[in-house]
Structure formats: structure tokens, C-alpha cells
Amino acid sequence: MTDDFNTNTPPALISLTKSYICGLQFLFAFTPGIAITYLYAFPPSDAQYMNFSLHHLAIGVSTLISSFVTWVTWLCYRSSGEIFLRWLAFGFLGFSIIYACHGLFTQLSNCNLGLFLIYGPVSRLVLALCLLLGLLNYNRPADSLQVTAQLKSWRTLFLLFIVLDLLIVLAFSRSGSFCLAEIGMTNSNEFASKLRRGLEWGVVATTLINIFSMLARRIRGPLMTLFMISLVVFAQASISFLLAKPWNHQWWLAHAIFASGFLLLSYGIMQAFLSSRSFARVYSVEELMAHLRDANLELVRLANTDPLTNIANRRSLMDSLAIAIDQYHRYACRFSVLILDLDHFKQINDTYGHAAGDWVLQETVSRSFAQLRSMDVLGRIGGEEFAVLLPHTGTEEAIHIAERLRATLAETPIIFDGQTIPVTMSIGVAEYSSDHGNGESLLRQADFCLYEAKRRGRNRVESDIDTSDSPTSSVALT
Ligand SMILES: Nc1nc2c(ncn2[C@@H]2O[C@H](COP(=O)(O)OP(=O)(O)OP(=O)(O)O)[C@@H](O)[C@H]2O)c(=O)[nH]1
């Protein structure tokens, strides 16, 4: 359906629509920048909104949401084994655990601002680094079911994130400790302030690396586009955090920007869960149509090909015959068919084994191909029986070609696994005339000639005309 729509739509309109979509994505991605710039250029006096309850509530809800998103991402990974999703889930896990501490220590902003603040950039940095690792593994083959079922790495990371939290508490309970009341709500602690800014710049740098790696590697796809927009939003959230002072408007805005990027990413995860459980390999409609076209072509190929010899099967050969008959009636193009049958093939199987028999069939095909023209059609129509359609060919020339095919096999034995296998074949030749009516009756006539070749001693070519000067005998059709 979609394909029909697209083929009937003017290309200019399709380009315009695509450009509009690109513009929208760009706008979505950079809208936070407008708010950041505005608040930076026109700060609403020195207003600060220090509301612990709201902060608790916001981080409580965020933790619940990010835990749910982590779980759904993990389910997607277990189902698809996609390594990109594994790192995404690790990132969400680390972020949820560490960010929860930011909420837990809200009260500390009164007496240990450093400890309270540090969890924000640490949680974002852990997420950004995991996303980077996910992108680095973007093209790697999926994990097997055995690997996805293992919980060891998840437990290890869970513990690692808890240890990271404890380390931060230990470090800041001494050096970062200072009282907000003493410093008049400004972050005067040099070490804590520098560390926080350093970590936040680390988030910006990692996120930019993620963005540029996606652009350089041309990573696209509907969900990866959402991912890219989230990255751009995350980078802007960090810039907003860098411009912010605790409890001022820029600081609240930074939280809101980060939350919007996270929610967008979680939307992508839910879409992945409800579709293929894969994030990186969700295709656009265009890509799906291209895949479908390729799959259909492959199906048609398989339906028309003999799997052992890779040549046309009976059905495909009959289609070619129908076309040749059509051309005979429209343009009087003569054509003939040969039916080739290996002699005593059962004995070959019995003496040398089935694998040797298969090899003989394949070798017969490649030797025959070498004797035929590109317009001739060689098909396998039975176990050890082949047919050749020879366009623009009358009986005399067809007998000549058949004789060449017979000789190419009879004169050089086939070697299989060090064993020499003498192989011959008998061939029946028939030229199409309007009396035949259809392909089946033409094949019947060639088959009749083949039967005569077998009856007269095999390793022969037989046709329905008299050619007494060739090794071929003629057969009078009844
Ligand atoms: N190796 C192998 N053998 C096959 C395949 N398809 C059919 N055959 C064998 O081909 C043999 C055909 O035997 P027959 O029909 O008795 O013919 P023949 O032994 O060639 O005897 P004539 O045709 O009378 O010379 C059977 O033994 C089949 O099992 C195949 O794909 N591979």
C-alpha cells in the first residue's frame, strides 16, 4: 500500500515532507536551548525557589519512572539480545540508583551542599558513558539466549553503583561538608564546586561524542532518531546545570530539560517493547518495504531454483517454455528442447554413494553450461533428468548441440573423492511446431526420443528426424 502511495506521489512532495520532518526533529531537539538562553539573558531577579517537598516528589517520581524504564529495557534486551539495549539498560540502572540519592540527600543542601549536588552530574555521567558503550557496540551481533539469561553482570553492576554511592558519601561527609546557612546559599566550597562542574563538563563532552559518532556513522532509523534527539536534549540540560545555581530558575529548568530527554527516550523503549523488542533495528517504512522487496525476490528465486544444482527447476523451465511458445506464434521463432537423462544413475549411487551421485549431477550441470549459449535455459526436471530450451534453434542444430553435451560427459570421467566415475547420458531432441499446442506435449515428444535412446543402448542422441550421418539415430514418431 505504502509503496503504491510513494510511487504515485511526486518526488518533490516526498522531498518536501522529508525536509519538514528533519526541520521538526531539529526544532524538538533544540527547543530547550531557547528557554535556557532566555533565562540566562533575562534572569528573573535573584529569585530562588527552595522547595524540598517538590524536589523530593520530582526525584521520587523520576526514580520510579527510570526504574520501570530500566526493567522494560532489560526485558527488550533479554528478548532481542541486542547489545546496544544491554548498555542502555545498564545506563538506566546506574542512573536510577545514583539519582535516587540526589533526592535522598535533598535535606543535606542545608548543611552539605556538595554531597547533595554531586549525585546529579554523577548519575548523568554514568548514563552518558553507558550510552557511549552502547553506541560502540551498535553493530555487534546480538547476544545468545544463554548470555541474555545470565544475571551475573547485572548483579555486579548493581553492586558497583551502590559502592559508587557509598564512596561519594564517604568523600563528601568530610571534605564536602559545609553548611548552606553559613555560606548564604552560594556554593563557595571550591573543591565541591570544581568537581561538580568538571563532572558536568564530562557529561557534555561524552554526550557530544555520542552525537558525533552517530552522525559520522550515519546511524539512522525511527528509534535511533529519537535517541539522537534525547542526546541533544541531555547536552542542553547539562549546559543549563552549568549555568545554574542551586534552587534558582535555571536549575529547575535544567531538571525539566533532562526529564524531557529521558521521557522521550523512554517513549522509544516502550515502542521497542511493543514491536520487535529491538531498539537499534527498528526500521522505517521505507526500509521495511526494501526488506520486503528483497525477501520477495529471494522467495521467487527459491521457488524457481533447484537447490542442489542452482539451476531452473521444472516450474521455471515450463514458464520459459510458455514464453518461447508465445514468441513462436507471434514472431515464428523456432525453438527446440532436449531432455537429458544420466545412464544407470542408480548404479552410480549404489557404487559410489549418494554424495558422489550429487556431485555427478552438479558436474553434469556445469559441463553442460559450458557448452550452451547464454540465452539457452537449462533446468532440472527430475532426479537425474534435465531439460534444455534452445531458442532460435531448429532440430538439426539442436541435435548438434545435444551431441556436444553427450560427448562432454562421455569423454571425460568425473572425479569424486579420488575415484574416477565414468558417466554417460542419453538425450531426446524435439522441435516445437504448432501441432504441439503446449510445453508439456513438446516435452512428451522429447521424452519419447529419450526413451528410444535408452532402448537403443544409451549414451546416444535421438530425435524425430532422420540424421543418419551423425552418431544419432532417428526415431519415427507414432
Ligand atoms: N544422488 C542423488 N540421486 C538421486 C537424486 N534424485 C534422484 N536420484 C536417484 O536417481 C536414480 C534414478 O534411477 P532410475 O530412474 O532407475 O534410472 P537409472 O538408474 O539412471 O537408469 P536409466 O535411466 O534407465 O539409465 C534413483 O536411484 C534415485 O534415487 C539426487 O538428487 N541425488
The ligand as an SDF file (V2000), in Angstrom:
LIG
                    3D

 32 34  0  0  0  0  0  0  0  0999 V2000
   22.4750  -38.6880   -5.5910 N   0  0  0  0  0  0  0  0  0  0  0  0
   21.2520  -38.4030   -5.9800 C   0  0  0  0  0  0  0  0  0  0  0  0
   20.4720  -39.3450   -6.5290 N   0  0  0  0  0  0  0  0  0  0  0  0
   19.2460  -39.0240   -6.9410 C   0  0  0  0  0  0  0  0  0  0  0  0
   18.7270  -37.7340   -6.8000 C   0  0  0  0  0  0  0  0  0  0  0  0
   17.4560  -37.7150   -7.3060 N   0  0  0  0  0  0  0  0  0  0  0  0
   17.2100  -38.9650   -7.7450 C   0  0  0  0  0  0  0  0  0  0  0  0
   18.2820  -39.7710   -7.5400 N   0  0  0  0  0  0  0  0  0  0  0  0
   18.4400  -41.1850   -7.8490 C   0  0  0  0  0  0  0  0  0  0  0  0
   18.4800  -41.3570   -9.2710 O   0  0  0  0  0  0  0  0  0  0  0  0
   18.2010  -42.7220   -9.5440 C   0  0  0  0  0  0  0  0  0  0  0  0
   17.4130  -42.8190  -10.8230 C   0  0  0  0  0  0  0  0  0  0  0  0
   17.3300  -44.1690  -11.0980 O   0  0  0  0  0  0  0  0  0  0  0  0
   16.4970  -44.7650  -12.2970 P   0  0  0  0  0  0  0  0  0  0  0  0
   15.2490  -43.9410  -12.5120 O   0  0  0  0  0  0  0  0  0  0  0  0
   16.2980  -46.2180  -12.0210 O   0  0  0  0  0  0  0  0  0  0  0  0
   17.3830  -44.5430  -13.5550 O   0  0  0  0  0  0  0  0  0  0  0  0
   18.8510  -45.0080  -13.9280 P   0  0  0  0  0  0  0  0  0  0  0  0
   19.4880  -45.8390  -12.8610 O   0  0  0  0  0  0  0  0  0  0  0  0
   19.6120  -43.7770  -14.2930 O   0  0  0  0  0  0  0  0  0  0  0  0
   18.6320  -45.8710  -15.1870 O   0  0  0  0  0  0  0  0  0  0  0  0
   18.3650  -45.4070  -16.6720 P   0  0  0  0  0  0  0  0  0  0  0  0
   17.7640  -44.0340  -16.6090 O   0  0  0  0  0  0  0  0  0  0  0  0
   17.4430  -46.4220  -17.2080 O   0  0  0  0  0  0  0  0  0  0  0  0
   19.6870  -45.4000  -17.3310 O   0  0  0  0  0  0  0  0  0  0  0  0
   17.4370  -43.2710   -8.3130 C   0  0  0  0  0  0  0  0  0  0  0  0
   18.2690  -44.2300   -7.6760 O   0  0  0  0  0  0  0  0  0  0  0  0
   17.2730  -42.0510   -7.4170 C   0  0  0  0  0  0  0  0  0  0  0  0
   17.4080  -42.3890   -6.0420 O   0  0  0  0  0  0  0  0  0  0  0  0
   19.5580  -36.7400   -6.1960 C   0  0  0  0  0  0  0  0  0  0  0  0
   19.1960  -35.5690   -6.0220 O   0  0  0  0  0  0  0  0  0  0  0  0
   20.7990  -37.1060   -5.8200 N   0  0  0  0  0  0  0  0  0  0  0  0
  1  2  1  0
  2  3  2  0
  2 32  1  0
  3  4  1  0
  4  5  2  0
  4  8  1  0
  5  6  1  0
  5 30  1  0
  6  7  2  0
  7  8  1  0
  8  9  1  0
  9 10  1  0
  9 28  1  0
 10 11  1  0
 11 12  1  0
 11 26  1  0
 12 13  1  0
 13 14  1  0
 14 15  2  0
 14 16  1  0
 14 17  1  0
 17 18  1  0
 18 19  2  0
 18 20  1  0
 18 21  1  0
 21 22  1  0
 22 23  2  0
 22 24  1  0
 22 25  1  0
 26 27  1  0
 26 28  1  0
 28 29  1  0
 30 31  2  0
 30 32  1  0
M  END
$$$$
